[in-house]
Structure formats: C-alpha cells, structure tokens
Amino acid sequence: MTRRAVLADAGWSLALTLAVVLPLWLGRGFWLVGDMVFVPHQPWKDAWLGLDGTLPRAVPMDALVSLASHVLPGQVLQRLLLTGGLLLGGIGAGRLVARTSWPAHAAAIALFLWNPWVDERLGIGQWAILLGYLALPWVALAARRMRADPRDWGPAAVVLVVSAVCSPSSGVMAVSTLLVLGVGARTWWRIVLVGIVANLTWAVPAASATTAKVTTTGVFAGFAARGESRAGVLPSLLSLGGIWKTSIVPDARTSTLVVLLSCALSIAALAGLARWGRDDRGEAVRLAVLGAGALLVALMPVLPGGDTVLERLGDHVPGLALLRDSHRFLAPLGLVLAVGVAAAVTEVRGRIGVGRESLWGVVGLLVVAPVLLLPGMAWGLGGWLQASSYPPSWDAVASRIAGGPGTTVVLPWTGSYRAFGWAQGRAVLDPAPRYLPGDVLVDDRTYLTDQVVPAEDPRSESVRAALATRDPVAALRSLHVRWVLVEGGLGVRPTPSELVGHGAHRSYAGGGLVLLDLGAPPAAGAPTRSAMPTLATHRDLVLAGHAATLLLLFSGCLFILRYRK
C-alpha cells in the first residue's frame, strides 16, 4: 500500500470512530454501561492474573488495566482503548483489501466498523470482546503471510496474544480465524502451537481454578440469538445483528425493512467474494468457510434441539460454556463481509463506462450503506452512552477499606448489576470489585428475564446463607468478612440498621453508600497440609502459563523486527 492509501484509510477510520466516541472525549467521566466498568485507579489484586483460584473473568485484561490506570487516569485509558481499537481495526480492514481501489477500502472499513454487531456489543458494554473483534483483520493478514511463508509466524504470534488478552472468546475466535485462513500442510502445526501458547494466559487459570462451579443448564437458551424484527433470527444474524439482550437493540433494527435491506447488503458482499475469487480463489473459499462457520455457531442454540445438545455436551466439557452467548462468535462474519463488499465495489467500478456513469451511485451507496442503515450508532449510540462520574463517596469508602484487612461483601445480594442514579440509571456491572482494594464479593448470579443463572463462585452461596441467619454479622465474620458495603436505595435486606443492631459499626455513610465495619474477623486457621500444595501448584501453573504467553509475545515482536518484510 502507498503512504497516501494508508493515510486515506486512517482518515476514514478516524472519521467513523469519532462519529461514535467523540461525545466521550468532549465530556468528563466514564461510559459506564453493562460490562463496561472503568474506575479512576484500579488497585492490583491476585485475581487479575487468576492467582486466587477463582474462575478468571477478565484475565489478564484486568491486570493490564490495573497497571495502566496507575500511569493514566481511568477515564483517559477508556478513551484511548475504545478510540485506538476502532481506529486500528479500520486500518486493518483497509490493509486486508489493499489490492483494491480506495472506494473499495472505504466500503470495507465502513461495514467492518459500523454494523449492528459493533453497536450491540458497545451497548452491552463488552468493550474487551469488541477489541478482540477489531483485531481480526490483523489475524487475517497474519494468516496470509503464513500461507506465503510458513516460517513467517511472528505477526500471528503477536496478534493471537493480543486477542487472547482481550477475552477468552476473542482468543478462540482469533485462533479459529487463523486456522481457517492460514492452515496448510506446512503451517497447521505452527498455528496450533502458537494458538495454544497464546491462550495459556487465560486457559491455565480457568482449567486449574479451585473455587469455581460452572453451570450450562438453561444458559444456551437464555443467551441465544434473537430475531430483532418480524424477519426472524436468520436475517438478523446474516446482517450481523440478533443479540440476546433485546433491551439494547437499536430502534432501527426493529424494522423489518431495515433488517431486510441490511441482509441485501450482506448478500451483495457475499456475492462479491466470487469476484475476489478471480484473483485468489483459495482465500475466497477460506473466507466463505469462515463466514459460514461463524453463522452456524451463532445459530446453534436456536436450531431445533440445539440448546439441549449443547447443555448435554457442556456437562462433560465445561469449557463449552464459552459458547453460551453464541452471538458474539458471529464476529468473523463481519470480517468476511468487509472483504466481500470491497470486492463488490471493485466489480461495480469495473462496469462503469460511457453511458453507465450512474453506477458511481451504486459505488457510493455501498460505501455509506452501513451508516444509512444504522444511523443511531452515531454520537455514543444516539446518546445511549452518556458519561458518568463517580461520587466522592466511592473514594471515601476505598480509603477506609484500605486501612483494615478482611473481605468486603457488597449488598444488595441480588445479582452483580446495578442501576445507579448518578449513572443515568443504566444497568452496569457493580464497580466495587474494581474500585475497592482487597477481596470484594458480589452476588455473581445473572438475572435474565425468565431465569437466574447460578453463581460460579461457591462463596456466593455461603454469603447468601449467612445473610439469612438470625445474626448475619456473626455469620459473615465467621466467613472472614470485615466490611459490608451497602449501595443505598436498592431495596437492601438486611438493612444497615439491622446489621448495626447485631454489632456492626457504621464506618461511613454518604453519597448513596453505607460502609459497615463488622470488626476484625477471626484469625484464619493455617492451611492444611493437603491444601498448601494445591494452592502452590495452582499459582505455579498460572504463572508458568503467563510466562509462556509473554515469551511468545516477545519472540513474535523480535521475529518481526529481525525478519521484517
């Protein structure tokens, strides 16, 4: 690619990015919604690396965020991650179709960055999974390099590690994409080896977790894709929509006409793959297989008996719980459609001639269609994402907890999502575990419309039982709980007054928070001889996994610098 083409791609990507995130830069505070929780300074905890034996949720992304937030304020870090991820994702999509004209680049970048999948993942707050999606063009570029030279594994190593750091599902999607697009007689073992090592950073903590209980009962149906309009599930998925959480679906996507028009764009992009195959039939076939596979995985829970089959398999393969939100695995289809629409634009441009100048309108329409079909994605999802600032009470509570040891329990014990007034009342994952120092327990059950997904941390049931006793303070202290944080106005039981009546001391109250000190918990007994090797073995395994992934990352970077082409 020429420098001019690179700058043009970067400029178009930046324009689309700012159309979404500019309100965040213009305001103060954080975008807090769903799983998107950033805090001013995230304290370091062993859990961020999966060293505490609990099931890793954002390992090692939380570790990196914690380290970075001690250098940059959390609100700056959030802005850089979202903006940088979208910008680099767009540039990557442009590079993937480098052999085409710039209008084709523009169409690929627009479809890749501006689609219902991106909108809905932002709406549900899954920013890390979104970053994994935005790395997929670079995975595809690495696959192309490995096909050309099986020894050129450096870029693949780097991008697979980056994807795995984003989230486990992102790591799985990246390896799958690299396999489909890059596998060959001389590359398959390199891809498998690099893919395994890259994902050890989360796989080892998950496999060796000592205090986790994962259930798959009912979760595949509960998190299955949904039809956004009367068109049904398949058209929604084909046009990159169909998320399970219907409350965050863009208004435009509830229109059958809009969904069908979006499907027409997807069909045009898939037809463009045939044009792509004239120059590289092998890659076109691989892309088609990748897109079909992504669509099938997203559809599996809604196929007749599909959720039942997945549940039965999940009883024997706990790792299958990764597929419970199968819609997220639709992401590679976005990559495929981006390449396809670039090929479609190239085909239309090739037909422009005397008397056919009107085809330029078709080219322009293919470029701007993603934006026209989803205008509500602009300006922070049409204003849905609004910046919020934490009340000073959160800092006050954090400073008091830092002054004394012991576990903190957060009430109400009714799930881990909150609707704070200062956060515009949107449901957001409780920020307490990331804001407060020490071990912080929240009820990790997930409340869906018609079911409750059981907690994964067995300590949750112990806390629930303790809160239901006649003397909850004594019961919590026996669990080595020192602090109880009550997030007010949320229907808390037992109430702060009831806990004070059983001997708790009110340490802080204000800004919608009440912090209760239960007193120093009883000294923990020395670990039994049988438990000590187990914990030591877990930590050693986890640290070894992180070290192996880090070594792969450094090796990949050195390889790129040494053998750069």
Salt bridges, closest charged atoms under 4 A:
ASP9 OD2 - HIS105 ND1 3.05
ASP46 OD2 - ARG539 NH1 3.23
ASP62 OD2 - ARG434 NH2 3.07
GLU120 OE1 - HIS327 NE2 3.70
ASP149 OD1 - ARG151 NE 3.22
ASP149 OD2 - LYS565 NZ 3.37
ASP152 OD2 - ARG145 NE 2.84
GLU228 OE1 - ARG253 NH2 2.74
ASP279 OD2 - ARG275 NH1 3.39
ASP280 OD2 - ARG147 NH2 3.77
GLU283 OE1 - ARG144 NH2 2.90
GLU283 OE2 - ARG147 NH2 3.18
ASP325 OD2 - ARG121 NH1 2.82
ASP325 OD2 - ARG328 NH2 3.59
GLU347 OE1 - ARG275 NE 3.13
GLU347 OE1 - ARG278 NH1 3.15
GLU347 OE2 - ARG351 NH2 2.96
ASP430 OD2 - ARG418 NE 3.06
ASP439 OD2 - ARG459 NH1 2.87
ASP443 OD2 - ARG445 NH2 2.65
ASP444 OD2 - ARG57 NH2 2.77
GLU456 OE1 - ARG57 NH1 3.40
ASP457 OD2 - ARG459 NH2 2.76
GLU461 OE2 - ARG464 NH2 2.60
GLU487 OE1 - ARG418 NE 2.57
GLU498 OE2 - ARG493 NH1 3.05
ASP517 OD1 - ARG482 NE 2.57
